[in-house]
Amino acid sequence: MTSFDASPPLNVWRALLALAVVFVMLATTGWTATRGHRGTTALQASLSAWGHGRLHGRPLPDPDTGPARLARFFASLGAQDRDRLAHRYPLAVGNMNGAPVRLRYEANRVALGQAREVELKRTRDSRLTPAGQQDAGRRAHQFSALMGSGRQILAFDPEGSGRVAEVFGDLPRAGRVSVVVPGVDTDLSTFRRTYRPYTAPYGMAKSLYAAERTASPGTRTAVIAWADYTAPSGLGVDAATAMRAEDGAVRLNKLLRALPGAAPVSLFCHSYGSVLCGLAAHSLPGRVSDIAVAASPGMRARTAAALRTTAQVWAMRNATDWIRDVPYLELGGLGHGADPVSGAFGARVLSARDAKGHAGYFEPGTDSLTNLAEIGVGAYGSVRCAHDDDGCRAGLPGTTTAGRA
């Protein structure tokens, strides 16, 4: 047999080829050039107005101050004053970490209504092309859908492709909180899908919420579909670097530090979302008990220990997921590091045998979804490991050697 031991592994050649392609792209597209400044966004305008606003003659607190101080400010107000602020500065309040959750829902409903009116006017704007008018109509429809009965919108920004976060369950009273962090091509237009609904953030979170209620009917749970960061568009340069994940990690930690109550929080990070969660790991608040990644291209760390988190780190990948062929390397800022399901990484590896493809992990009836739900409710003794041993459950509360394998 001919030996190829002296040659680089196949995935190294793939990585080198990918690097060559990317460097050509950088040189020919001017990606490294300074990008021009954009005009003031609606959210920035609302925050600026808040910064200059007053209530009963007194200035409003800095919206960038800590969530605890903002929570104390809102707690000092009567219902009428809180409602007045939500309607006067809807985007600011709707995205303000520290504002009461239900007030954020109210403010975002107002902001969505205003954004819808803007888009409806654009559908009749003769200065737009027919395609531009149609795009405005689609956005108006998306905003209307987010205003539907029972929708709980925790964050909303209409700028560009848009950002949004939605809550399932009673977040202020939850005994366990789960946050779904999605990957590439996540924006307002892809937040919810009719076809293959469980591949979109809304469907992922809704499916997880239902599975958690099945796993532990007596546990009051809440699940957040968190699409409140600017995700990479497609599998281009942004997806191969950590730029979007770095910005998203800051935003995720701000959300987590402002969540009400003291319930344990579990993060469920899919695909590029796991890069974001890996970068956020070292700064997570102590109440984050679990980080579970599915279909991960890497977490920007060599090992789970290198994430520097007290949270339990879980990983899963099914046999039909194309992500397994991605080079698990990081060279010159490109690529995302070690494979989280490898033995050397040190994560607790879960079964995902029933899941299909790259986006099938939240499909109802799969062992992957069941495992994620068991983690979400803290039922560690019920998770199914990827291998025929109890390694992924060892040393956790409520586990025994007789657990599922």
PETAMO-V188788 format. One record per pair of residues at least 12 apart in sequence whose ideal C-beta (glycine too) atoms are under 10 Angstrom apart, sorted by the first residue. I is the first residue (numbers start at 1). GAP is how many residues later the second one is. If there is no record, write none. Layout:
BEGIN
[[I,GAP] [I,GAP]]
END
This chain:
BEGIN
[[9,318] [9,320] [10,315] [10,317] [11,314] [11,315] [11,316] [11,317] [11,318] [11,328] [12,315] [12,317] [12,319] [13,314] [14,311] [14,312] [14,313] [14,315] [14,321] [15,311] [15,312] [15,313] [15,314] [15,315] [15,316] [15,319] [15,320] [16,311] [16,313] [16,315] [17,310] [18,222] [18,308] [18,309] [18,311] [18,313] [18,316] [18,317] [19,221] [19,308] [19,310] [19,312] [19,313] [19,314] [19,315] [19,316] [21,216] [21,219] [22,214] [22,215] [22,218] [22,219] [22,310] [22,311] [22,312] [22,313] [23,309] [23,311] [25,211] [25,212] [25,215] [26,211] [29,207] [29,208] [31,205] [31,206] [31,207] [31,210] [38,121] [38,122] [40,119] [41,50] [41,116] [41,117] [41,118] [41,119] [42,48] [42,49] [42,69] [42,72] [42,73] [42,76] [42,115] [42,116] [42,117] [43,48] [43,49] [43,51] [43,52] [43,68] [43,112] [43,113] [43,114] [43,115] [43,116] [43,120] [44,47] [44,48] [44,113] [44,115] [45,44] [45,46] [45,47] [46,17] [46,42] [46,43] [46,44] [46,45] [46,46] [46,47] [46,48] [46,49] [46,50] [46,61] [46,65] [46,68] [46,111] [47,16] [47,17] [47,42] [47,44] [47,45] [47,46] [47,48] [47,49] [48,15] [48,41] [48,44] [49,39] [49,40] [49,42] [49,43] [50,12] [50,13] [50,35] [50,38] [50,39] [50,41] [50,42] [50,43] [50,46] [51,12] [51,13] [51,38] [51,41] [53,32] [53,35] [53,36] [53,39] [55,18] [55,22] [55,26] [55,29] [55,30] [55,33] [56,21] [56,25] [60,13] [60,25] [60,28] [60,29] [60,32] [61,12] [61,13] [61,35] [61,37] [63,26] [63,29] [63,30] [63,32] [63,33] [63,34] [63,35] [63,36] [64,32] [64,33] [64,190] [65,32] [65,33] [66,31] [66,32] [66,188] [66,191] [66,192] [67,29] [67,30] [67,31] [67,32] [67,187] [67,188] [67,189] [67,190] [67,191] [67,192] [67,193] [68,30] [68,189] [68,190] [69,29] [70,23] [70,26] [70,27] [70,28] [70,29] [70,30] [70,188] [71,26] [71,27] [71,28] [71,29] [71,187] [71,189] [72,26] [73,12] [73,25] [73,26] [74,19] [74,22] [74,24] [74,25] [74,26] [74,29] [75,25] [77,23] [77,26] [79,24] [82,17] [82,18] [82,20] [82,21] [82,24] [82,25] [83,20] [83,23] [83,24] [85,14] [85,18] [85,22] [86,13] [86,14] [86,16] [86,17] [86,18] [86,19] [86,20] [86,21] [86,22] [86,23] [86,24] [86,25] [87,19] [87,20] [87,23] [87,24] [88,19] [88,22] [89,18] [89,21] [89,22] [90,14] [90,16] [90,17] [90,18] [90,19] [90,20] [90,21] [90,22] [90,23] [90,24] [90,25] [90,66] [91,16] [91,17] [91,19] [91,20] [91,21] [91,23] [91,24] [91,64] [91,65] [91,66] [91,67] [91,68] [92,15] [92,19] [93,13] [93,14] [93,15] [93,17] [93,18] [94,12] [94,13] [94,14] [94,15] [94,16] [94,17] [94,18] [94,59] [94,60] [94,61] [94,62] [94,63] [95,12] [95,13] [95,16] [95,59] [95,60] [95,61] [95,62] [95,68] [95,70] [95,133] [95,160] [96,59] [96,162] [97,57] [97,58] [97,154] [97,156] [97,157] [97,158] [97,159] [97,160] [97,161] [97,162] [98,156] [98,159] [98,160] [98,162] [99,159] [100,72] [100,160] [101,51] [101,53] [101,66] [101,69] [101,70] [101,71] [101,121] [101,157] [101,158] [101,159] [101,160] [102,50] [102,68] [102,69] [102,70] [102,158] [104,48] [104,49] [104,50] [104,51] [104,52] [104,61] [104,63] [104,67] [104,154] [105,46] [105,47] [105,48] [105,49] [105,61] [105,62] [105,66] [106,47] [107,46] [107,49] [108,38] [108,39] [108,43] [108,44] [108,45] [108,46] [108,47] [108,48] [108,49] [108,56] [108,57] [108,58] [109,37] [109,38] [109,42] [109,43] [109,44] [109,47] [110,37] [111,32] [111,35] [111,36] [111,42] [111,45] [111,46] [111,47] [112,30] [112,31] [112,32] [112,33] [112,34] [112,35] [112,39] [112,41] [112,44] [112,46] [112,52] [113,30] [113,31] [113,34] [114,29] [114,44] [115,24] [115,25] [115,27] [115,28] [115,31] [115,32] [115,41] [115,42] [115,43] [115,44] [115,47] [115,73] [116,23] [116,24] [116,25] [116,26] [116,27] [116,28] [116,29] [116,30] [116,31] [116,42] [117,23] [117,26] [118,18] [118,21] [118,22] [118,25] [118,40] [119,14] [119,16] [119,17] [119,18] [119,19] [119,20] [119,21] [119,22] [119,23] [119,24] [119,25] [119,39] [120,16] [120,17] [120,19] [120,20] [120,21] [120,23] [120,24] [121,15] [121,19] [122,13] [122,14] [122,15] [122,17] [122,18] [123,12] [123,13] [123,14] [123,15] [123,16] [123,17] [124,12] [124,13] [135,54] [138,50] [138,51] [139,19] [139,22] [139,23] [139,49] [139,50] [142,16] [142,20] [142,22] [142,45] [142,46] [142,47] [142,49] [142,50] [143,13] [143,15] [143,19] [143,21] [143,45] [145,43] [145,46] [145,47] [145,57] [146,16] [146,18] [146,20] [146,42] [146,45] [146,46] [146,56] [150,18] [151,15] [151,16] [151,17] [151,51] [152,13] [152,14] [152,15] [152,16] [152,17] [152,18] [152,19] [152,70] [152,72] [153,12] [153,13] [153,14] [154,12] [154,13] [154,17] [154,70] [154,71] [154,72] [154,74] [154,101] [154,105] [155,12] [155,69] [155,71] [155,72] [155,73] [155,74] [155,96] [155,100] [156,32] [156,72] [157,31] [157,71] [157,73] [158,30] [159,71] [160,27] [160,28] [160,70] [161,24] [161,25] [161,26] [161,27] [161,28] [161,29] [161,69] [161,70] [161,72] [162,24] [162,25] [162,26] [162,27] [162,28] [162,29] [162,65] [162,66] [162,68] [163,23] [163,24] [163,25] [163,28] [163,63] [163,64] [163,65] [163,66] [163,67] [163,68] [163,88] [164,22] [164,23] [164,24] [164,27] [164,28] [164,37] [164,38] [164,61] [164,62] [164,63] [164,64] [165,14] [165,15] [165,26] [165,36] [165,40] [165,59] [165,60] [165,61] [165,62] [165,63] [165,64] [165,86] [165,90] [166,14] [166,25] [166,26] [166,35] [166,36] [166,39] [166,40] [166,57] [166,58] [166,59] [166,60] [166,61] [166,62] [167,12] [167,38] [167,42] [167,55] [167,56] [167,57] [167,58] [167,59] [168,12] [168,34] [168,37] [168,38] [168,39] [168,40] [168,41] [168,42] [168,44] [168,45] [168,53] [168,54] [168,55] [168,56] [168,57] [169,36] [169,40] [169,43] [169,44] [169,51] [169,52] [169,53] [169,54] [169,55] [170,50] [170,51] [170,52] [171,50] [171,51] [171,52] [171,53] [171,88] [171,89] [171,90] [171,92] [172,50] [172,87] [172,88] [172,89] [172,91] [173,47] [173,49] [173,87] [173,88] [173,90] [174,45] [174,46] [174,47] [174,48] [174,49] [174,85] [174,86] [174,87] [174,89] [174,90] [174,91] [175,41] [175,43] [175,44] [175,45] [175,46] [175,47] [175,86] [175,87] [175,88] [175,89] [175,202] [175,203] [176,36] [176,40] [176,43] [176,44] [176,45] [176,46] [176,47] [176,87] [176,88] [176,89] [176,90] [176,113] [176,199] [176,200] [176,201] [176,202] [177,43] [177,44] [177,45] [177,46] [177,47] [177,79] [177,82] [177,83] [177,84] [177,86] [177,87] [177,88] [177,89] [177,90] [177,110] [177,111] [177,112] [177,199] [178,27] [178,30] [178,31] [178,34] [178,43] [178,44] [178,45] [178,46] [178,47] [178,48] [178,86] [178,87] [178,88] [178,89] [178,90] [178,112] [178,114] [178,194] [178,195] [178,197] [178,198] [178,199] [179,26] [179,29] [179,43] [179,44] [179,45] [179,46] [179,47] [179,73] [179,76] [179,77] [179,80] [179,86] [179,87] [179,88] [179,89] [179,90] [179,94] [179,98] [179,109] [179,197] [180,21] [180,22] [180,23] [180,24] [180,25] [180,26] [180,27] [180,28] [180,29] [180,43] [180,44] [180,45] [180,46] [180,47] [180,86] [180,87] [180,88] [180,89] [180,90] [180,93] [180,182] [180,192] [180,196] [181,20] [181,23] [181,43] [181,44] [181,45] [181,46] [181,47] [181,48] [181,50] [181,64] [181,67] [181,68] [181,71] [181,86] [181,87] [181,88] [181,89] [181,90] [181,91] [181,92] [181,93] [181,94] [181,95] [181,96] [181,99] [181,110] [181,112] [182,17] [182,18] [182,19] [182,20] [182,22] [182,23] [182,43] [182,44] [182,45] [182,47] [182,49] [182,86] [182,87] [182,88] [182,89] [182,90] [182,91] [182,94] [182,177] [183,18] [183,48] [183,49] [183,56] [183,61] [183,62] [183,86] [183,87] [183,88] [183,89] [183,90] [183,91] [183,92] [183,93] [183,111] [183,112] [183,113] [183,114] [183,140] [183,175] [183,176] [184,47] [184,48] [184,49] [184,50] [184,51] [184,52] [184,54] [184,55] [184,60] [184,86] [184,87] [184,88] [184,89] [184,113] [185,15] [185,46] [185,47] [185,48] [185,49] [185,50] [185,54] [185,86] [185,87] [186,14] [186,15] [186,39] [186,40] [186,41] [186,42] [186,43] [186,44] [186,45] [186,46] [186,47] [186,62] [186,84] [186,85] [186,86] [186,87] [187,14] [187,40] [187,43] [187,44] [187,46] [188,39] [190,12] [190,37] [190,41] [191,12] [191,34] [191,36] [192,14] [192,33] [192,35] [196,161] [196,163] [196,164] [196,167] [197,165] [197,166] [198,161] [198,162] [198,163] [198,164] [198,165] [198,166] [198,168] [198,171] [199,71] [199,158] [199,159] [199,160] [199,161] [199,162] [199,163] [199,164] [200,25] [200,27] [200,159] [200,162] [201,23] [201,24] [201,25] [201,26] [201,27] [201,30] [201,69] [201,72] [201,161] [202,23] [202,25] [203,22] [203,156] [203,159] [203,160] [203,161] [204,19] [204,21] [204,64] [204,66] [204,90] [204,155] [204,157] [204,158] [204,159] [204,165] [204,168] [205,17] [205,18] [205,19] [205,20] [205,21] [205,22] [205,63] [205,157] [206,17] [206,19] [206,156] [206,158] [207,16] [207,154] [207,155] [207,156] [207,157] [207,158] [207,159] [207,162] [207,165] [207,166] [208,13] [208,15] [208,17] [208,58] [208,60] [208,153] [208,154] [208,156] [208,161] [208,164] [208,165] [208,167] [208,168] [209,12] [209,13] [209,14] [209,15] [209,16] [209,164] [209,167] [210,13] [210,154] [210,159] [210,163] [211,12] [211,151] [211,153] [211,154] [211,155] [211,158] [211,159] [211,160] [211,161] [211,162] [211,163] [211,165] [211,166] [212,54] [212,157] [212,160] [212,161] [212,162] [212,163] [212,164] [212,165] [212,167] [213,160] [213,164] [214,150] [214,155] [214,156] [214,159] [214,163] [215,154] [215,155] [215,156] [215,157] [215,158] [215,159] [215,160] [215,161] [215,162] [215,163] [215,164] [215,167] [216,157] [216,158] [216,160] [216,161] [216,162] [216,163] [216,166] [217,160] [218,159] [219,44] [219,157] [219,158] [219,159] [219,160] [220,43] [220,157] [221,42] [221,45] [221,152] [221,155] [221,156] [222,37] [222,38] [222,39] [222,41] [222,43] [222,154] [223,43] [223,45] [223,150] [223,153] [224,31] [224,32] [224,35] [224,41] [224,43] [224,44] [226,22] [226,25] [226,26] [226,29] [226,30] [226,41] [226,42] [226,43] [226,47] [226,50] [227,46] [228,20] [228,23] [228,24] [228,26] [228,27] [229,15] [229,16] [229,18] [229,19] [229,20] [229,21] [229,22] [229,23] [229,26] [229,44] [229,47] [230,13] [230,14] [230,17] [230,18] [230,21] [231,13] [231,14] [231,17] [231,40] [231,41] [231,42] [231,45] [232,12] [232,13] [232,40] [232,43] [235,37] [235,62] [235,91] [237,97] [238,34] [239,32] [239,33] [239,36] [239,58] [239,97] [240,32] [240,57] [240,86] [240,93] [240,94] [240,95] [240,96] [241,34] [241,89] [241,91] [241,92] [241,93] [241,94] [241,95] [242,30] [242,33] [242,34] [242,36] [242,37] [242,56] [242,58] [242,88] [242,91] [242,92] [242,93] [242,94] [242,95] [243,90] [244,28] [244,31] [244,32] [245,27] [245,28] [245,29] [245,30] [245,31] [245,32] [245,33] [245,34] [245,35] [245,54] [245,55] [245,91] [246,29] [246,30] [246,33] [246,34] [246,54] [247,29] [247,32] [248,24] [248,25] [248,27] [248,28] [248,29] [248,31] [248,32] [249,26] [249,27] [249,28] [249,29] [249,30] [249,31] [249,32] [249,33] [249,34] [249,35] [249,51] [250,26] [250,29] [250,30] [250,33] [251,25] [251,29] [252,15] [252,17] [252,21] [252,24] [252,25] [252,27] [252,28] [252,31] [252,32] [252,36] [253,26] [253,27] [253,28] [253,29] [253,30] [253,31] [253,32] [253,35] [256,24] [256,27] [256,28] [256,29] [256,31] [256,32] [257,26] [257,27] [257,28] [257,30] [258,27] [259,26] [259,28] [259,29] [261,26] [262,24] [262,25] [263,24] [263,26] [264,22] [264,23] [264,24] [264,25] [264,26] [264,47] [264,112] [264,113] [264,114] [265,19] [265,20] [265,21] [265,22] [265,23] [265,24] [265,25] [265,26] [265,46] [265,111] [266,22] [266,23] [266,24] [266,25] [266,26] [266,45] [266,46] [266,48] [266,106] [266,107] [266,109] [266,110] [266,111] [266,112] [267,13] [267,14] [267,17] [267,21] [267,22] [267,23] [267,24] [267,25] [267,26] [267,44] [267,46] [267,47] [267,108] [268,22] [268,23] [268,24] [268,25] [268,26] [268,46] [268,93] [268,94] [268,104] [268,105] [268,107] [268,108] [269,22] [269,23] [269,24] [269,25] [269,26] [269,27] [269,30] [269,45] [269,46] [269,71] [270,22] [270,23] [270,24] [270,25] [270,26] [270,88] [270,89] [270,91] [270,92] [271,22] [271,23] [271,24] [271,25] [271,26] [271,50] [271,52] [271,87] [271,88] [271,90] [272,23] [272,24] [272,25] [272,26] [272,64] [273,20] [273,21] [273,22] [273,23] [274,17] [274,18] [274,19] [274,20] [274,21] [274,22] [274,23] [274,24] [274,25] [274,26] [274,41] [274,49] [274,62] [274,66] [275,18] [275,21] [275,22] [275,23] [275,24] [275,25] [275,61] [275,62] [276,23] [276,24] [277,14] [277,15] [277,16] [277,19] [277,22] [277,23] [277,30] [277,32] [277,34] [277,36] [278,13] [278,15] [278,18] [278,20] [278,21] [278,22] [278,23] [278,26] [278,28] [278,29] [278,31] [278,35] [278,58] [278,59] [278,62] [279,20] [279,21] [279,22] [279,28] [279,57] [280,19] [280,27] [280,29] [281,18] [281,19] [281,20] [281,23] [281,25] [281,26] [281,27] [281,28] [281,29] [281,30] [281,32] [282,19] [282,24] [282,25] [282,26] [282,27] [283,25] [283,26] [284,23] [284,24] [284,25] [284,26] [284,27] [285,25] [285,26] [286,23] [286,24] [286,25] [287,24] [288,21] [288,22] [288,23] [288,24] [289,21] [289,22] [289,23] [289,86] [289,87] [289,89] [289,91] [289,108] [290,19] [290,21] [290,22] [290,23] [290,24] [290,58] [290,82] [290,85] [290,86] [290,88] [290,90] [290,106] [291,13] [291,16] [291,18] [291,20] [291,21] [291,22] [291,23] [291,24] [291,49] [291,56] [291,84] [292,19] [292,20] [292,21] [292,22] [292,23] [292,24] [292,55] [292,56] [292,58] [292,69] [292,76] [292,79] [292,80] [292,83] [292,84] [292,91] [293,20] [293,21] [293,22] [293,23] [293,24] [293,47] [293,48] [293,54] [293,57] [293,68] [294,20] [294,21] [294,22] [294,23] [294,24] [294,27] [294,29] [294,46] [294,47] [294,56] [294,58] [294,61] [294,64] [294,65] [294,66] [294,67] [294,68] [294,74] [294,75] [294,77] [294,78] [295,20] [295,21] [295,22] [295,23] [295,26] [295,27] [295,28] [295,29] [295,31] [295,45] [295,46] [295,57] [295,60] [295,62] [295,63] [295,64] [295,65] [295,66] [295,73] [296,19] [296,20] [296,21] [296,25] [296,27] [296,30] [296,32] [296,40] [296,41] [296,42] [296,43] [296,44] [296,45] [296,49] [296,51] [297,26] [297,27] [297,29] [297,30] [297,31] [297,38] [297,39] [297,40] [297,42] [297,43] [298,25] [298,28] [298,29] [298,30] [298,31] [298,32] [298,37] [298,38] [298,39] [298,40] [298,41] [298,42] [298,47] [299,14] [299,16] [299,37] [299,38] [299,39] [299,40] [299,41] [299,46] [299,48] [300,30] [300,35] [300,36] [300,37] [300,38] [301,12] [301,29] [301,35] [301,36] [301,37] [301,39] [301,44] [301,45] [302,28] [302,35] [302,36] [302,42] [302,43] [302,44] [303,34] [303,35] [303,37] [303,39] [303,41] [303,42] [303,43] [303,44] [304,34] [304,36] [304,40] [304,41] [304,42] [304,43] [304,44] [305,40] [305,41] [306,31] [306,32] [306,39] [306,40] [307,33] [307,38] [307,39] [307,40] [312,35] [312,36] [312,63] [312,68] [312,80] [312,83] [312,84] [313,27] [313,32] [313,33] [313,34] [313,35] [314,26] [314,27] [314,33] [314,34] [314,35] [314,36] [314,57] [314,58] [314,61] [314,66] [314,69] [314,78] [315,24] [315,25] [315,26] [315,27] [315,30] [315,31] [315,32] [315,33] [315,34] [315,35] [315,37] [315,71] [315,77] [316,24] [316,25] [316,31] [316,32] [316,33] [316,34] [316,35] [316,36] [316,37] [316,39] [316,45] [316,51] [316,52] [316,55] [316,56] [316,68] [316,70] [316,76] [317,22] [317,23] [317,24] [317,32] [317,33] [317,35] [317,38] [317,41] [317,44] [317,51] [317,69] [318,33] [318,34] [318,35] [318,36] [318,37] [318,38] [318,39] [318,40] [318,42] [318,43] [318,48] [318,49] [318,50] [318,68] [319,33] [319,34] [319,36] [319,37] [320,32] [320,35] [320,36] [320,37] [320,38] [320,40] [321,31] [321,34] [321,35] [321,36] [321,37] [321,38] [321,39] [321,40] [322,35] [322,36] [323,16] [323,34] [323,35] [324,15] [324,17] [324,34] [326,13] [327,12] [328,12] [328,13] [328,14] [328,17] [341,45] [343,44] [343,48] [347,45] [348,27] [348,32] [348,35] [348,37] [348,38] [348,43] [348,44] [348,45] [348,46] [348,47] [348,48] [349,36] [349,37] [349,38] [349,42] [349,43] [350,17] [350,18] [350,20] [350,21] [350,22] [350,24] [350,25] [350,33] [350,34] [350,35] [350,36] [350,42] [350,43] [351,15] [351,16] [351,17] [351,19] [351,20] [351,32] [351,33] [351,34] [351,35] [351,36] [351,41] [351,53] [351,54] [352,14] [352,15] [352,16] [352,17] [352,19] [352,20] [352,32] [352,34] [353,13] [353,14] [353,15] [353,31] [353,33] [354,12] [354,13] [354,14] [354,15] [354,16] [354,17] [354,30] [355,12] [355,13] [355,14] [355,16] [356,12] [367,16] [367,17] [367,19] [367,37] [368,16] [370,12] [370,13] [370,14] [370,34] [371,12] [371,13] [371,14] [371,15] [371,21] [371,33] [374,30] [375,21] [378,18] [378,19] [378,20] [379,18] [379,19] [379,20] [379,24] [380,12] [380,13] [380,14] [380,15] [380,16] [380,17] [380,18] [380,19] [380,23] [381,12] [381,15] [381,16] [381,17] [381,18] [381,19] [381,20] [381,21] [381,22] [381,23] [382,16] [382,17] [382,21] [382,22] [383,13] [383,16] [383,20] [383,21] [384,19] [384,20] [384,21] [385,18] [385,19] [385,20] [386,19] [387,18] [388,17] [389,12] [389,16] [390,12] [390,13] [390,14] [390,15] [391,14] [392,13] [393,12]]
END
